[in-house]
Amino acid sequence: RKHGNAWFWGEPEVIRKDHAALSFQLLADEEFRTATLGWLRTLPVALSRSDVKVVHACWHDETIARLQKFDGDAITAYKHFSAEVEKELEGLPKLDSAEDDEDRRDLAVQNHNPVLVTVSGMEEKAAEPFWAGGKMRRLDRKKWWTEYSGEALVVFGHYWRLFPRPSSTPAEFKDFDPTGGNLFPGASPFQLLGGGGGCACVDFGVGVRYEER
């Protein structure tokens, strides 16, 4: 379970940054969970044709190839590749620093599991620790689109893309700092990213609207 999704398991959660209050939440019941998980199991984690590719978070050719060879749904694939990563980590010697050891493990868990790569992207060491998802993090989201050179357009979401604040923005919101910061500095909201056929991020921060409120 992750920060922000306790509602799905029928549990209230304080998700405000300042932890000042429990926000209004509709909590899911068992019937909703069963129906939703059943539906999600039928969905692909990526779509591809000659001119366009669609993925929630990250298009990575090697990752997609591993998934294409796997026979089963996303949940089964996730468990299979998670077991592979655990086996890979078993034989590694401990590093001198506990933080380095933890970071190495977290990077492997995220970047070596193709299901996690497609639905939540790749990670890399952050320049500085930062607060996100309810905890301090030493790993940051990798800007994979800067390395893309394929011929097809890639459409993805996941990473909040923010519009510039208009001059009419109330004073209390002008300095609002969304969780995770801006991964697209210098790019206009509708600008294609990366090389090749380009990458289009179409996530315009519905989640960040909650933080603003």
C-alpha positions in Angstrom: 0.0 0.0 0.0 1.2 3.5 -0.8 0.6 7.0 0.6 -2.7 8.3 -0.7 -4.5 5.0 -1.5 -5.7 3.8 1.9 -9.2 4.8 0.8 -9.2 1.8 -1.6 -8.7 -0.5 1.3 -11.5 1.1 3.3 -9.1 3.0 5.6 -9.1 6.8 6.2 -5.7 8.5 5.8 -4.3 11.9 6.7 -2.7 13.0 3.4 -2.3 16.7 3.9 1.3 17.8 3.9 0.9 19.6 7.2 -1.0 16.5 8.7 -3.4 19.1 10.2 -6.6 17.3 9.6 -8.3 14.2 8.1 -9.7 15.2 4.8 -13.1 14.1 3.5 -12.7 10.7 1.8 -15.1 8.1 0.2 -13.9 4.7 1.4 -14.1 1.7 -0.9 -15.8 -1.5 0.2 -15.1 -5.1 -0.6 -17.6 -5.2 -3.6 -15.9 -2.1 -5.1 -12.4 -3.5 -4.6 -13.3 -6.9 -6.2 -15.0 -5.3 -9.2 -12.2 -2.8 -9.7 -9.3 -5.3 -9.4 -11.1 -7.7 -11.8 -11.5 -4.9 -14.3 -7.9 -3.7 -13.9 -6.6 -7.3 -14.6 -8.1 -7.1 -18.1 -6.3 -3.9 -19.1 -2.9 -3.8 -21.0 0.0 -2.0 -19.4 1.0 -0.6 -22.8 -0.3 -0.2 -26.3 1.8 0.0 -29.5 1.4 0.4 -33.2 3.8 1.7 -35.9 3.1 5.4 -35.4 2.1 5.7 -31.7 2.8 4.1 -28.4 0.8 4.6 -25.2 2.0 3.8 -21.7 1.0 5.1 -18.2 4.5 6.2 -17.1 7.6 5.0 -19.0 8.2 3.5 -22.4 11.4 1.5 -22.4 12.0 -0.9 -25.3 13.8 -3.6 -23.2 11.1 -3.4 -20.6 8.3 -3.7 -23.1 10.0 -6.7 -24.8 10.2 -8.6 -21.5 6.5 -8.0 -20.9 5.6 -9.1 -24.4 7.3 -12.4 -23.8 5.4 -13.0 -20.5 2.2 -15.0 -20.6 -0.2 -13.7 -17.9 -1.9 -10.6 -16.6 -0.1 -7.6 -14.9 -0.6 -8.9 -11.4 0.9 -12.2 -12.2 3.8 -10.5 -14.1 4.5 -8.2 -11.2 4.8 -11.1 -8.8 7.0 -13.1 -11.2 9.4 -10.3 -11.8 9.4 -9.2 -8.2 10.6 -12.8 -7.3 13.3 -12.5 -9.9 14.6 -9.2 -8.4 14.6 -10.7 -4.9 16.7 -13.6 -6.2 19.1 -11.2 -7.9 19.5 -9.2 -4.7 20.2 -12.2 -2.5 23.7 -12.7 -3.8 24.8 -9.2 -3.5 27.3 -8.2 -0.6 26.3 -5.5 1.8 27.6 -2.0 1.1 29.4 0.0 3.7 26.6 2.5 4.0 23.2 1.4 5.1 21.6 4.2 3.0 23.6 3.1 -0.1 22.5 -0.5 0.5 18.9 0.6 0.8 19.1 2.8 -2.3 20.6 0.0 -4.4 17.8 -2.3 -3.3 15.1 0.2 -4.0 16.6 1.0 -7.5 16.6 -2.7 -8.4 13.1 -3.3 -7.1 11.8 -0.4 -9.3 14.0 -0.5 -12.4 14.3 -4.2 -12.8 10.6 -5.0 -12.6 9.0 -4.2 -16.0 5.6 -3.8 -14.6 6.7 -1.1 -12.2 8.7 0.6 -14.9 5.7 0.9 -17.2 3.2 2.0 -14.5 5.5 4.2 -12.3 8.6 4.9 -14.3 12.3 4.5 -13.6 14.2 6.0 -10.8 17.8 7.3 -10.1 19.7 8.8 -7.3 18.4 12.3 -6.4 20.8 15.2 -6.2 19.3 16.0 -2.8 16.8 14.2 -0.6 13.2 15.6 -0.9 9.8 15.1 0.5 7.2 13.2 -1.6 4.5 10.6 -1.1 4.5 11.0 2.6 8.2 10.4 3.2 11.7 11.7 2.6 13.2 10.2 -0.6 16.7 9.8 -1.9 15.7 8.5 -5.3 14.1 10.7 -7.9 12.1 10.0 -11.0 14.2 9.6 -14.1 13.4 11.8 -17.1 13.4 8.8 -19.5 11.9 10.9 -22.4 15.1 12.8 -22.7 16.8 9.6 -24.0 13.9 8.5 -26.3 14.9 8.3 -30.0 12.2 6.0 -31.5 10.2 6.9 -34.6 6.8 6.6 -33.1 5.1 9.2 -30.9 4.9 8.1 -27.2 1.9 9.3 -25.2 2.3 8.9 -21.4 1.0 10.4 -18.1 2.0 9.8 -14.5 4.3 12.9 -14.2 2.4 16.0 -13.3 2.7 18.6 -16.0 1.8 22.1 -14.7 0.5 25.2 -16.4 2.0 28.6 -15.5 0.0 30.4 -12.9 -2.0 33.3 -14.3 -1.7 36.7 -12.8 -5.1 36.3 -11.3 -4.0 33.5 -9.0 -4.8 34.3 -5.4 -1.8 35.3 -3.4 -1.9 32.3 -1.0 -1.4 30.0 -4.0 1.3 31.8 -5.9 4.1 30.2 -4.0 2.4 26.7 -3.9 5.1 24.0 -4.3 3.6 20.7 -5.6 4.9 17.4 -4.4 7.8 16.3 -6.6 8.4 19.6 -8.3 8.4 20.2 -12.0 10.0 17.6 -14.2 9.6 19.7 -17.4 11.5 23.0 -16.7 11.7 25.2 -19.7 9.0 23.2 -21.7 5.6 24.7 -22.4 2.6 22.6 -21.3 1.8 21.2 -24.8 5.4 20.9 -26.0 6.6 17.6 -27.3 9.5 16.1 -25.4 12.5 14.0 -26.2 13.8 13.0 -29.6 12.7 10.8 -32.5 8.9 10.9 -32.9 8.6 12.8 -29.7 7.0 12.1 -26.3 3.7 13.8 -25.1 2.9 13.9 -21.4 -0.8 14.4 -21.0 -1.1 14.3 -17.2 -2.0 17.9 -16.2 -1.9 17.4 -12.5 -5.4 16.4 -11.4 -3.8 15.0 -8.3 -2.0 18.2 -7.5 -5.4 20.0 -7.5 -6.1 18.2 -4.2 -2.9 19.7 -2.7 -3.9 23.2 -3.9 -7.3 22.8 -2.2 
